[in-house]
Amino acid sequence: MSLTSLVFLLFCFITILIYFVIPKKFQWVILLISSIIFLFYDNLHIGTVVQALLILIPSYIIGIQIEKNSNTKKGKVFLIAGILIILAQLFYLKYTNLFLATFNHIFNLFKIDYQFDFVYRNSLIGISYYSLIMISYLVDIYRGTCEAQKNIFKCALFMSYFPILTSGPFIRYGSVGNELYEGHKFNYDRMVRGLVRILWGVFKILVISERLGMFVDSVYGNLELFNFAFTFAAMIAFTLQLYTNFSGSIDIIMGISEIIGIKLPENFNLPFFSKTITEFWRNWHITLGAWLKDYIFYPLLKSDLMQKLNEKSKNKFGKKVGKKIPLYFSMLIMWIIIGAWHGGAYTFIIGSGILQFVYMFLEDTLGPISDKINKKLGIRKDVFSYKLYQVIRTFLLFSFAMIFFRSSSLSDAFDIIKNIFTINLSTLFNKEALLSMISNMGLDIYDFAVLIVSLIILFVMQLLARKRDVREKLLEQNIIFRWGILYILIFTIIIFGCYGAGYDATAFIYRGF
Amino acid sequence: MKKFIKILVFLIVFVIFFYIVHNLLWLKPTTISYFYDEPKNSLDVVYIGSSNAYTAFNSVLAYNLYGYTTGFLSTDCQPFIYVKYLLKESEKYQKPSIYVIDLALATEEIDNFDEGGIRNVIDSMKISQNRTDAINDILSYREDINKKDYINYYNSFLLYHNKWKDLASINVNIRGNTMLYKGFNYGKFNSIFEPQEEYIWSDELIQLSSENRNILLDLIDYIKNNNINSIFVVPKRYFEEDDNKKLNDAIRIIEENNLKVINCNTTEKLNNINFNTDLYNFAHINVYGATKYTLWFSKYLKENYNLPDHRNDEKYSSWDSEYKRFKDNFKKITDKEFDDVLFEYIKN
């Protein structure tokens, strides 16, 4: 069920309507029923039901056992068992082919005449989300930051709360759990705010992201038809496509939850204004970053293994450099996991994992050198032009990494990179070649015009959002202006949105993760 | 209460805007969508069927000759199953003296109609139970259409909302313009199809497929049960041998049910339609063929169905202006006066 489909809108409308009609005591049951319907909407068969139960039942039982055995070795054993059960399923459903591909590469390397066939498993929507959410649930109980849920159905709701299944954000039981179960009264202002956010999200996906996708698909699918400039533009376009698609989905999810009365953590904070990759990741998919820091990075850094490494490296390289080695090592592991979480392929591990680590490593190690050079050359860092340079640099570095994220294989990614760096200026001035590329770019002049105007609107909104809550400001305005803007937004989506049979069905980019 | 009223007003304004946008972007500019623009009960003849209807019968010429008005509910590649639903649709808005039903595609298997042929009808019809029934009916025959795509048939706006591009293009005849020549569409004026071999109508008979037979019988039942005055017409054109023979079966079934049917291919008075000069392509006559057909068929209708003459009625002045427009354009393209052509045909 796509977040921008009519079916989903209707589904949400009915859910919310029933939610506010029934007594508060039973409201969570409606959310659970809706979540179950959503979970199995496209994919109901015994295999997927077993998948869901194989995470829910062990998590529920182990959660209670961890609580009963808190601060004991037994509790730790339960925790490890719970995590392994969840991870086993996640790996089985998502990463089998990654391992098979690795073995096949190794066999090739050693000239062993055997290749594994890939397997295609039918996994439930949102498996990457609810698996990590349930791991955090167990860990939090173990740490004593939350209590185990004694009602298995409530536990099921926490695991499967339908709005977040497609794209997050990651929720923590301690902060969101109770909000799911306690009832909420209908609130008009909350509804209006939620609807505005949903509309903005739908606009970002249907008007901008899908259009960018048409161009990106054309270039990535027919690389031989395009020169370096178009390939470079496709690289940029994909980053914007990913952002508008992902953040648009989050807007829809947050809007729905806001109407219901459930406050979810924000997942984006104007990432394209970041001046470094480190800052970028503090503003992009915030809840994933926070999850990995809390449940992987810090535990790993504090682990006995890293403490030993810390001691050894300090002895060998001195205090200043030595203490950084376990830090970088933990970071590398975390980024490989982030990459792998995005998908069971090396393209993801490189694009959204290792390359991001490399950027951060370089920022950290070369930063002081760069500062010294700037100082010597008299380059001021506090002026607009330098900040702009930093923002553009960060954007381009991230976009470059996303080439791997978007490509279906490493060789495809290298082809894209090769095309970008095969700079042949004559192709820019050859009218016929240029016209041919324009005609193949997947967008006609009208779509292109709509895209440019929409991107300008998005940019202006992002600029405004740096200083104020745009939604709040809009809702403060007089009714004619306020409604006028809302009608323009609604009809822009209705008329210019890429939906229906005339376009490919909208598919959320993060949906498969 | 105040907030409830606010929501209500917001929704009402939305519905009004949506209605405007919907009408602008959805309805396809076919003879069906323009059919709705004709004043209520203003049409004396309604011609239903495939493109063989609106390319063959010059409605503005018929008006000029006899003063009665003809509306079309005919579309390109129209599945024959839709005739019943278009009859129902017409009954809501018009009370014509006679319905003319084109039989050209009565032999075509329902699976062979592409999405365009289906959409030409359903996307031009106003939203109603009749339209829903028409969609249900064809979808029940079409196992090749994915059930997930059904929504695109019921709510064609999902498909056509991107027609804003057409609105942006000044060359496109968007809905809202007057329909040229009241629906008569003659393709290319001076285009003449050169046949490969001599064509002779065969009297042999092959049974219609059971599906097509049932569709025809269903239509006949509807016509008889509702006392609808109708006449079936097999147009003058080339037919594949099998279609020719199946049409003979269709004619037999219609006649056995005591309904009127004309086969233009065996009508002596239409022998003046010369396949060497009067065809636009394999399946359609051109404007010259259409003129000959209209001269004969308009007279036949006038003589047999007691049709009124509106020529001096101010309310029907648009028919005069469309006839003038037709003649002017005919002159521009062929460099001939239409009256001269007409006079020559009448003389012969």
Interface residues (C-beta under 8 A of the other chain):
Chain A: L6 Y188 D444 Y446 D447 W483 L486 Y487 I490 F491 I494 I495 F496 G497 C498 Y499 G500 A501 G502 Y503
Chain B: K3 F10 V13 F14 F17 F18 V21 L25 D149 I151 N152 N155 F157 L158 L159 Y160 H161 N162 W164 K165 A168
